[in-house]
Amino acid sequence: MPARIDTLCRRWAALPFWYFVVTVYGGSLLIKIVVMLLISESARAVGAPLPDVDVLAPVGLTAIFISSVLVAPVLETAVYQAIPLWLGRRLTAKPFWPIAICAGVFASLHYQQAASGMLHAFVVGLMFCAAYWYRAEQPDGQPYLAVVLVHMLHNLLAWGTEWAQRSGLVPT
């Protein structure tokens, strides 16, 4: 990882816990928006239709909330960040490959429908993995809790969008 990015990540991880959570969420949300805009604009430029996959249609909103906002972040942080990055730290002190591999696995298991969704999940996975890696270096950094909270916020936003669409508040 380039030295400037590494230094920035270390400074970022040294922030007080709640500042860290808010900046990770805000930063990953901005990156998410940029990636989504680039994907949609490039798809429109070549005339390709944007994917319209509604896999959640038959599932109730309460079940979606429980599984995606409460349960998934806890389990996925353990499976995609905590355990693999703990192993990665045992193998190397350099963060690049462990973070990239974990983000790739995170992406590959999130959006199988479209390459654009996988790119989006990969970028979010990079943020989650980097947050975990660098926060783990802080004394009492609580990287697991920090990433779970950020992941919950991301999924809460997605759930809120689904709720708004089903309620007819926003067009689908």
Steps between C-alpha positions, in 0.01 A plus 500: 500500500643841413650682798265800474189281510645295785573818700153637431339173611703495821395857583142417417506191726634708790183711514274457804262204453181683395688744274660199338164325445342815355795577270520142374127500429508844340809423293371164383162653420664768283711240322190282457310788338788581263538135395125465445491818291797389290344158445162640402650765270730251326209257454286775348787613276525159335123453495500210744198471727561538871441179691148478641517211743251494785596193700336641814146526356356186664660570840334713769659825617531378860691190389724713278568738790588222744717309256675787320525773764541301821635153419701528177743773615592302813560176310658654191746709700619181669518300175626767257716721723579376851613143431670552160678820608613337824653223287640756255669686784667175607636449148610853417530840661408671172131573459459507120446132416293399803270801450469445122431127534240549775327773299496272195338217695250746652408626152479158337249380758284814493404575141503211260245660262713771343865597474404857592355378830817305570712810436283695740524223764878478447544872569283481813689185602830687463371769736378244756822297483729802520296634792534167679872459427604847611260526793637168633839669541355749749500423871137422585412577137198266496531429126228234502241730659599793276461303177177334617350844570607641163367189323170532691469862388560401136241226519255726684522746211432219251209375713360855522514527121317168465240613755448832320457324164252247637309776679469695176694797639753481218462357150646155438 
